[in-house]
C-alpha cells in the first residue's frame, strides 16, 4: 500500500470520527501592545519563540525569575499576528494572538 498525504489524512479523519474525539482549536492568549511600546508576560519554563509576522512585532524570550521566563513583545506596526512562546520539546508552550494598535495621539 502506498501512503500518500490524502490516504494518511483520510485514516486520521476516520479514526477521530470513530472514537468520537472532539478536535478543538488551541486556546489563544490575547496580548495587546501599542506601536513603539513593549509588554512582557510570564511563560513559565517556556524556551524559544516563533511569530507568524515579524513585521508587526519584535519578540524575544528573556530570563525572568527562577520560576518564570518572560515573553517580551514590542509593537512595530498596527496589525495582528500569532506568536508561540515555547518551541522546545517537553517544555511549556503558549500561543498568543497579538494585536498591535496605532500610537495614541499626544494631546
C-alpha positions as CSV (number, residue, x, y, z in Angstrom):
1,X,0.0,0.0,0.0
2,X,1.4,3.4,-1.0
3,X,1.0,6.0,1.7
4,X,0.0,9.4,0.3
5,X,-0.9,12.5,2.2
6,X,-4.5,12.0,1.2
7,X,-4.5,8.4,2.5
8,X,-2.9,9.4,5.8
9,X,-5.4,12.3,6.2
10,X,-8.4,10.0,5.5
11,X,-7.2,7.5,8.0
12,X,-6.8,10.2,10.7
13,X,-10.2,11.7,10.0
14,X,-11.8,8.2,10.1
15,X,-10.1,7.4,13.4
16,X,-11.2,10.6,15.0
17,X,-14.8,10.1,13.8
18,X,-14.9,6.6,15.1
19,X,-13.5,7.4,18.5
20,X,-15.7,10.4,19.0
21,X,-12.7,12.6,19.9
22,X,-13.5,16.2,19.6
23,X,-10.9,18.3,17.9
24,X,-10.7,21.9,19.1
25,X,-8.5,24.9,18.2
26,X,-5.8,25.6,20.7
27,X,-6.6,28.4,23.1
28,X,-5.0,31.7,22.1
29,X,-4.0,34.2,24.8
30,X,-4.8,37.7,23.7
31,X,-2.0,40.3,24.0
32,X,-2.4,44.0,23.1
33,X,0.5,46.4,22.6
34,X,0.8,49.9,21.1
35,X,3.2,50.7,18.3
36,X,6.6,51.6,19.9
37,X,5.6,50.1,23.3
38,X,6.9,46.9,24.9
39,X,4.9,44.4,27.1
40,X,6.1,41.3,28.8
41,X,4.3,38.3,30.2
42,X,5.4,35.3,32.2
43,X,5.5,32.0,30.3
44,X,6.8,29.5,32.9
45,X,9.8,27.5,31.7
46,X,9.0,28.0,28.0
47,X,12.0,28.4,25.8
48,X,12.3,29.9,22.3
49,X,9.6,31.6,20.3
50,X,8.2,31.8,16.8
51,X,6.0,34.5,15.2
52,X,4.0,34.4,12.0
53,X,4.7,38.0,11.0
54,X,7.8,39.7,12.4
55,X,7.0,42.9,10.6
56,X,4.2,43.6,13.1
57,X,6.1,42.7,16.4
58,X,9.6,42.2,17.6
59,X,9.5,39.4,20.1
60,X,12.1,37.8,22.4
61,X,12.4,35.5,25.4
62,X,14.2,36.8,28.5
63,X,15.1,35.4,31.8
64,X,12.6,36.4,34.4
65,X,12.7,34.8,37.9
66,X,13.8,31.3,38.9
67,X,10.3,30.2,38.2
68,X,9.4,32.1,35.0
69,X,10.8,33.2,31.7
70,X,9.4,36.3,30.1
71,X,7.9,36.6,26.6
72,X,8.7,40.3,25.6
73,X,6.9,41.9,22.6
74,X,7.4,45.4,21.1
75,X,4.8,46.7,18.6
76,X,6.2,47.7,15.2
77,X,3.2,48.5,13.1
78,X,-0.6,48.0,13.5
79,X,-1.9,44.6,12.8
80,X,-2.5,41.1,14.3
81,X,-0.2,38.1,14.4
82,X,0.2,34.8,16.2
83,X,3.3,34.0,18.3
84,X,4.2,30.9,20.1
85,X,6.3,31.2,23.2
86,X,7.9,27.8,23.9
87,X,9.1,25.8,20.9
88,X,11.4,23.4,22.7
89,X,10.2,19.8,23.0
90,X,9.0,18.8,26.5
91,X,8.7,22.4,27.7
92,X,5.6,24.5,28.2
93,X,4.1,26.4,25.2
94,X,1.7,29.3,25.0
95,X,0.1,30.6,21.8
96,X,-0.5,34.4,21.8
97,X,-2.8,36.3,19.4
98,X,-1.0,39.7,19.5
99,X,-2.8,42.8,18.4
100,X,-0.7,45.9,17.8
101,X,-2.6,49.2,17.9
102,X,-1.7,52.6,16.5
103,X,0.2,55.1,18.7
104,X,-2.1,57.2,20.8
105,X,-2.1,60.9,19.8
106,X,-0.5,63.2,22.2
107,X,-2.9,65.9,23.5
